[in-house]
């Protein structure tokens, strides 16, 4: 799943992390890329939102800070059913932007029934197309030709935009262009994405946008993937 949770603030202007957790729990997913997460900010009542969501979903969680905000931290997070072995937070350009953007690069080891996963979550700039293109170029540099990677997040970019044209030259989409996610009440844009590396052994089983209009200002995207066996 990828889900911009709008720091838990819903359509009714109430901050309610239980609603967000209920969306995740009903979807019964193994991995979640979360954007717009607050950790101990004033606007969110000093709550560590990742810690609360990890507890409410019974998942492992790691946070990646984008910037300081209202006495706390603002950024992204990843939830996982299995332990997260490592998390690297990559700064995205431009370095002097006050609204600093990052990419979270998580490694989740496999077990008897799951493969190893490299799960990358990001949130590209919401205003500047030039920034988004620069950030997309940096993502390609970071990820290289790693065929195991899954990239998820709020890219703030629609199909056919320069940033998406750049990314889709290297990575494959998992969900149709008709999968509209924003605004949640009556979506008219596809800006939330999940991509696979070209040549990936991941295969898409199904993909959908959840019809959730209250918990956030975005609708979440859920993609079911299976890993094909390696060729001998």
SULNOR-V11695 format. One record per backbone hydrogen bond with DSSP energy under -0.5 kcal/mol. CO is the residue of the C=O (numbers start at 0). NH is the residue of the N-H. Records with the same first field share a line. If there is no record, write none. Layout:
CO=NH + NH
This chain:
0=32
1=220
2=4 + 34
3=217
4=7
5=8
7=9 + 15
9=12
13=9 + 15
15=18 + 19
16=20
17=21
18=22
19=23
20=24
21=25
22=26
23=27 + 28
24=27
29=80
31=33 + 78
32=2
33=76
34=4
35=6
36=74
37=48
38=72
40=45
41=44
43=46
46=39 + 40 + 48
47=51
48=52
49=53
50=54
51=55
52=56
53=57 + 58
59=79
61=77
63=75
66=73
68=71
69=41
71=68
72=38
73=65 + 66
74=35 + 36
75=63
76=33
77=61
78=31
79=59
82=84
85=106
87=89 + 104
88=90
89=102
93=96
97=99
100=91
101=122
102=89 + 104
103=105 + 120
104=87
105=107 + 118
106=84 + 85 + 108
107=116
110=113
113=110
116=107 + 118
117=119 + 149
118=105
119=151
120=103
121=153
126=128
127=131
128=132
129=133
130=134
131=135
132=136
133=137
134=138
135=139
136=140
137=141
138=142
139=143
142=145
144=146
145=148
146=200
147=117
148=196
149=119
150=194
151=121
152=154 + 192
153=123
157=160
160=164
161=165
162=166
163=167
164=168
165=168
166=169 + 170
169=197
171=195
175=178
177=179
180=218
181=187 + 188
182=185
188=180 + 181 + 190
190=154 + 155 + 192
192=152
193=173
194=150
195=171
196=199
200=227
202=225
205=223
207=221
209=211
210=212
213=10
216=182 + 183
219=209
220=1
221=207
222=224
223=204 + 205
225=202 + 227
